[in-house]
Amino acid sequence: MATETQTASGYIQHHLQNLTFGRLCEPAGECQWRFAHDAAEAKAMGFWAIHVDTMFWSVSLGLLFLWLFRRAAKSADAGIPSGWQNFVEWVVEFVDNSVKGSFTGRNPLIAPLALTIFVWILLMNTMDLVPVDWLPQLAALVGEHGLGMDPHHVYFKVVPTTDPNATFGMALAVFALIIYYSIKIKGLGGFFGELAFQPFGKWGLPANLLLEGISLISKPVSLALRLFGNLYAGEMIFILIALLYSGGLFWGTFGGLLQLGWAIFHILIVVLQAFIFMTLTIVYLEMAHQEHH
């Protein structure tokens, strides 16, 4: 939390900065691979810099999802199922019903894809409910005593979905599937024919290309920005509430109550954004499987 040696703006900027690793070149021309010490250095590292915290948490939570569901599958009992097995079966049934309600084609990939997207994003979003200072302070201790880093230069964001690199990465993967199935089902001519001749026919070619092109590109953009925007706003509110803890007993108590209330409300956002991303993925892939004549 903010202290006398750290301003409120500095505290906010520190919590919004990713732990970035990349190649940094000094003015003299010497280049080296290292962690960025501030936002300016992270920007100077360019496109190939890696947000280590985003990669760590997204991969770790993905592996956690696989392990938990594999454990439920291996210990499945048709007689008296465990509570965890009941929960996993409920999640699978919920996703399966969502797919059946929105996808009319036949594709064995859609249901597993929807399940993976929903649970993985839900786990990443849930990290927003962890108090904002706990894991960054732990990372600072590890960086200082384990890696010999200046703790003030150890940045550690724990919510991967507040990083547009992560949300755009997932959205572009879905977009690649949309293009693939559009061409596979309709053929290359059918795919480009929809872009050129829908909705105004061959005489409206320029307008068709403009409208359909914008509609196509907007799909990954809307997927990525919707998820990022909602979770980033939620994270920002948690950070602003945490500033109240440095204002004395009254404001600290008020901040605790406010944080509890926002966390309870934020559970809805955490689940809803995972559901929306999954549902839009199913709908977009359903559109990719439909042929227009």
Secondary structure, DSSP 8 states (H G I E B T S, - for coil): ---TTS-HHHHHHHHT---EEEEEE-TTS-EEEEE-SSHHHHHHT-TT-EEHHHHHHHHHHHHHHHHHHHHHHHT--SSS--HHHHHHHHHHHHHHHHHHHH--S--TTHHHHHHHHHHHHHHHHHGGGS-TTHHHHHHHHIIIIIS---GGG------GGGSHHHHHHHHHHHHHHHHHHHHHHHHHHHHHHHHHHTTT-GGGHHHHHHHHHHHHHHHHHHHHHHHHHHHHHHHHHHHHHHGGGGG-HHHHHHHHHHHHHHHHHHHHHHHHHHHHHHHHHHHHHHHHH----
